Amino acid sequence: MVKKQSSKDIMLAHSAAKIEYYQKYLSRYLSIMSVARSIEEVNIFDVFCGRGIYADGGLGSPIRTVQTVKEVRENHPSDKRFNLYFNDAEISFVKQVKKYINEHYPDNKDFCNIMYLCAPAETLFDKLCGFLPKTGFGTKNFLFVDPYGYKDINKQTFQQLMRNQNTEMLLFLPISFMHRFTHYAFNEDANNGALRLRAFIEQFFPTDHKIRREEPMDVKEYIDALSEALSFNGKYYTSSYFIERDSRNYFALFSICNNLLGLEKAVETKWSLDEEDGQGFHLPEKTMQMNLFAEMFKEENQKEHFEELKNMLFSFLTERGRTNDEIYRFILRKGYLPKHVNAILRHLQDQKIIKVTLLDSGNEARKGSFYINYDASKDIKHPKVLIELKK
């Protein structure tokens, strides 16, 4: 009898997809921090670091973190401090991580400072709620939260962790299980596991929200609802990335950040991994089947995205004219990149459907000058252009 593969022993495809997203996003994040003049140090907290390496040789998040920091330091030499905190409630996992890093990265003290912690997530979160708000403007904090479920996820705690404006978080959740048992969680006969899910849902969603009503809701809608809830009423910028484990099970990563550049890098990471849709990871078998027809449908798929974004943008502009920074924020929240909307705007400009006006002079902007980027949009008090539909 063939023994079923376990995610505890080997790195299954969905785990590899999770770590790939984490590493790609972390690399982008650290590359920016390395050249930012105002940043002096970066703290990276892996709250549930696990054992670090699987039986089949797959590398987990703590090892990938060290690997990424070393690569970034080599590509962007600086005197900035990178402090890594690897924590797990299981002491044997922490010891295994430490042993592997010391053996494979004996020079780790040359490019980072590593602290090994063994504490329950609740205890560590309590300490971080006191520590993070005290970090100054020159310090950035990045939390990777890959919990064993969702019982340790507390809305109030997350708000405290994020409140100093210098913290970003990447959160992993077992979406399909949550989606499947949400309604049962609110039944009178719900068991302890379902009651923990009920507590989670009650924290993030009001009683009249669709997620708490017995209405049809697919997994993708559920992910979108969670992503919106994790923005805490728009206070933070969020982005989601789904991961398919099998035909019935999905996980999702949620990027939560305080600034637009972080959101852009999260969306950029999604599109780098899912070039067709920028949404998530499909099983290798399904990806292979899709690739057989990829070229045939690539142009059609691009047209669908073009039309979808064009319709969203057109509706957005129908209400009133929009500045470049408003459009930049809008398209990032919708999961698209500046290059996508620039193509739409060029099309609308060629069709003489929009007018682009320089706000400092009142003159018409040079053709193709839309200023849909971070540098031109970060100061909302001084937008560059007004883009509006022609009457």
C-alpha positions, 0 to 999 in steps of 0.5 A: 500500500502506497503511503499518502504524501504528507505536507509535514514530510515533503514539500507539496506543490501548494506549499512550494507555491506559497514559499515561492510567492513569499520569497519573490515578494520578500526579494522585491521588498528588501531590494527597495529597503536596501536603497531607501535612504531613510531606512536604517534597519529591517526586522523580519518576523517568521511567526510560525517558522516550522522545521525549515527543511522538509524530508525531501529537501524542500526549503521552508520559509526561514531558510528562504529568508536567509537565502533572500537576504544574502542575495539582496545584500550581495546585489545592493551592498549597504550598511543597513541592518537586517534582523531575522526572528524565527519563531515556532512553538515547537522547540525541535523545529527551531533547533532544526532551523538553527542547525541548518542555517549554521551548517549551510550559511556559516557566514550568516552574521556577515549579512544579518542578525538572527534570533531564534525564538520558541514561544506560542504565537499569542505570546509573541504577538503580545510582545510584538504589539509592545515592540513594533509601535516603538520602532522609529521611522528608520525601521521597517517591520515585515511579518510572515504569518503562516499559522496552523489554522486561524485560531491565533488570528485576532483582529484587535492584535492585527490592528495593534501590529499594524498601527505604527505605519512601518509594518507589513504582513503576509498572512496565509489562511486555509480558505477552503476549510473556512469557506466550507464550514462557515455556515456550520460554525453558526449552528447551535451544534457547532463543535470546538473547531467550528466555534473557533471559526465562528469567533474569527468570522465574527471579528471581521464581518458584521452580522449583515455581511454576505459571508454570514448569511446563507447565500451562495458564495464561491471560494474566490468571492470568499477570498475577496471578502477576506481581503477587503476585511483585512484592509480594516475599512480601507485603512490598509492596502491588501492583495490576495493570491489564491493557491490551489491544493486540489480540485476542492481545496484552496489556500490564500496569501494576503498581503497587508501593507501601509503604503502603495508601493508595498501594494504595487509589489504584491500585485507585481509578484502575483503577475510574475507568477501567474502571467495569464491572470495575476490571481493565483497558483494552479495545480501543475497538472492543470497548468500543463493542460492549460499550457497546451492551449496557452498560445491559442487562448493567450490573445483571447485571455488578454482581450478579456482582461483588457475589456474588464479593466476598460469597463471598470475604468470607464465606470470610474471615470463616468462619475467624475474626472480622476487624478493620476493618483486616484487611478493608480490606487484604483487599479492596484486595488483591483489587482492590475498594474500601471502597465495594464491601465496605461494600455487602456488609457492610450487606447481611449486617448487614441479614440479621443474618448478622454482628455488629459490635463496638466494640473499645474498649468491647465494645458493638455498633457503630452500624448501618453503622459498619464503619470500612473506610477508610485513616484507621481502618485504618492503625494495625494496633495499634488497630483500631476494630471486630471483624466476625464471623459470628453463630453 
